[in-house]
Amino acid sequence: MTTQDDIAAVAGQLADLTRTVEEMEKKLTTLGERADRQQERSNNQQERTETQQERIDMAARELAEVIERLQAAADALRASI
């Protein structure tokens, strides 16, 4: 093999390596974008979950207040009988 052949072989290997690295870069970029979208969806779901929990907590407090008023009304009714 001559020096020219060696240079040509190395150049071919470098070209293959460059293509492989470019393909890997594209795949990593795609994976990163996909991970970002998934994280955003997860964050949105977490926010919706927190909002729903706040609503549930508020409804539970309101229900507890209604129960207290009903109990007070029932106690007053018993006392008047």
Beta strands, then each sheet from edge to edge (+ up, - down):
end
